[in-house]
Amino acid sequence: MASADTDPAMRLQHFATRLIRIARTTHREHALSSAQYSVMALLNDHPGMSVVELARREGVAHPTMSRLIAGLLKLAFVSRSPAPADKRSSHLRLTPAGQKLYLEVAERRIILFRMLLAQLSPAAVAEILAVADRIADPLEKAFRSE
């Protein structure tokens, strides 16, 4: 088996794990899980999504998303309203408290990434962003199709 020193995929996996761990610190004090933060980010960008839509976008099963939403409802970070077209469905939105928390955590994450990018030259930052743009969608599609 290759080592993390010689295998680029292993090095990238270790880096991603470290980055996720560091990013998690931005919401730890609020007892917010990474999955809950991710759902809040989607609802911030796409208010009114249903549980089914959120589950599809996050690549999780419906019951898993239902549990995540139940937790966010209990914390009063998300509100639910009936969908006019389908009484079995509902629209989910961030509450004012949820919006405030999301924006606070997002700003912390942006600061964290600015600190990371400040260590690099402008050319290196441009290259990283170009590579990220090129691989993010195909990677996400491949992961979701499994």
C-alpha positions as CSV (number, residue, x, y, z in Angstrom):
1,M,0.0,0.0,0.0
2,A,1.3,3.5,-0.9
3,S,2.1,5.9,1.9
4,A,0.5,9.3,2.5
5,D,3.9,10.8,1.5
6,T,3.8,9.3,-2.0
7,D,0.2,8.8,-2.9
8,P,-1.5,12.1,-4.0
9,A,-5.0,10.8,-3.3
10,M,-4.0,9.8,0.2
11,R,-2.4,13.2,0.8
12,L,-5.5,14.9,-0.5
13,Q,-7.7,12.8,1.7
14,H,-5.7,13.6,4.8
15,F,-5.8,17.3,3.9
16,A,-9.6,17.2,3.4
17,T,-10.0,15.5,6.8
18,R,-7.9,18.1,8.5
19,L,-9.8,20.9,6.7
20,I,-13.2,19.5,7.7
21,R,-12.0,19.2,11.3
22,I,-10.8,22.8,11.3
23,A,-14.0,24.0,9.7
24,R,-16.1,22.2,12.3
25,T,-14.6,24.4,15.0
26,T,-16.5,27.3,13.5
27,H,-19.9,25.9,14.7
28,R,-18.9,23.6,17.6
29,E,-19.8,26.2,20.4
30,H,-23.4,26.1,19.1
31,A,-23.7,22.3,19.3
32,L,-24.4,22.4,15.6
33,S,-23.3,19.3,13.6
34,S,-21.6,19.6,10.2
35,A,-24.7,18.0,8.6
36,Q,-27.0,20.6,10.3
37,Y,-24.8,23.4,9.1
38,S,-24.8,22.0,5.6
39,V,-28.7,21.9,5.6
40,M,-28.8,25.5,6.9
41,A,-26.5,26.6,4.1
42,L,-28.8,25.0,1.5
43,L,-31.9,26.6,3.1
44,N,-30.0,30.0,3.2
45,D,-29.4,29.7,-0.6
46,H,-32.7,28.0,-1.5
47,P,-35.4,28.9,1.0
48,G,-38.6,26.8,0.7
49,M,-37.0,23.5,-0.1
50,S,-38.7,20.3,0.9
51,V,-37.2,17.5,3.0
52,V,-37.1,15.4,-0.2
53,E,-35.2,18.1,-2.1
54,L,-32.8,18.6,0.8
55,A,-32.2,14.8,1.1
56,R,-31.5,14.6,-2.7
57,R,-29.1,17.6,-2.6
58,E,-27.2,16.3,0.4
59,G,-27.1,12.7,-0.9
60,V,-28.8,11.2,2.2
61,A,-31.9,9.1,2.8
62,H,-35.2,10.7,3.5
63,P,-35.3,9.4,7.1
64,T,-31.8,10.8,7.8
65,M,-32.9,14.3,6.5
66,S,-36.1,14.1,8.5
67,R,-34.1,13.6,11.7
68,L,-31.8,16.5,10.8
69,I,-34.8,18.8,10.1
70,A,-36.5,17.6,13.4
71,G,-33.4,18.7,15.3
72,L,-33.2,22.1,13.6
73,L,-37.0,22.6,14.2
74,K,-36.5,21.8,17.9
75,L,-33.7,24.3,18.1
76,A,-35.9,26.8,16.3
77,F,-33.4,27.4,13.5
78,V,-35.8,26.2,10.8
79,S,-39.5,26.7,10.2
80,R,-41.9,24.5,8.3
81,S,-45.0,25.6,6.3
82,P,-47.4,23.5,4.2
83,A,-46.8,23.3,0.5
84,P,-49.9,24.6,-1.2
85,A,-49.6,22.1,-4.2
86,D,-48.9,19.0,-2.1
87,K,-50.4,18.6,1.4
88,R,-48.0,15.8,2.1
89,S,-45.0,18.1,1.6
90,S,-43.8,21.3,3.4
91,H,-41.5,24.2,2.7
92,L,-38.6,24.7,5.0
93,R,-36.9,28.0,5.8
94,L,-34.4,29.4,8.2
95,T,-35.9,31.3,11.1
96,P,-34.5,34.7,12.0
97,A,-32.4,32.9,14.7
98,G,-31.3,30.3,12.2
99,Q,-30.4,32.9,9.6
100,K,-28.4,34.8,12.3
101,L,-26.5,31.7,13.3
102,Y,-25.9,30.6,9.8
103,L,-24.4,34.0,8.8
104,E,-22.2,34.0,11.9
105,V,-20.8,30.6,11.3
106,A,-20.4,31.3,7.5
107,E,-18.4,34.4,8.3
108,R,-16.2,32.4,10.6
109,R,-15.6,29.9,7.9
110,I,-14.8,32.7,5.4
111,I,-12.3,34.1,7.8
112,L,-10.7,30.6,8.2
113,F,-10.4,30.2,4.4
114,R,-9.0,33.7,4.0
115,M,-6.3,32.8,6.5
116,L,-5.6,29.6,4.5
117,L,-5.4,31.4,1.2
118,A,-3.3,34.2,2.6
119,Q,-0.5,31.7,2.9
120,L,-0.4,31.3,-0.9
121,S,0.6,33.4,-3.8
122,P,-2.2,35.0,-5.9
123,A,-1.2,32.6,-8.7
124,A,-1.5,29.6,-6.5
125,V,-4.9,30.8,-5.2
126,A,-6.1,31.2,-8.8
127,E,-4.9,27.8,-9.7
128,I,-6.6,26.1,-6.7
129,L,-9.9,27.9,-7.5
130,A,-9.6,26.9,-11.2
131,V,-9.0,23.2,-10.3
132,A,-11.8,23.3,-7.7
133,D,-14.2,24.7,-10.3
134,R,-13.2,22.0,-12.8
135,I,-13.5,19.0,-10.5
136,A,-16.3,19.9,-8.0
137,D,-19.4,19.2,-10.1
138,P,-18.1,16.0,-11.8
139,L,-17.0,14.7,-8.4
140,E,-20.3,15.5,-6.7
141,K,-22.2,13.9,-9.6
142,A,-20.1,10.7,-9.4
143,F,-20.5,10.5,-5.7
144,R,-24.3,11.0,-5.8
145,S,-24.8,8.3,-8.5
146,E,-23.3,5.6,-6.3
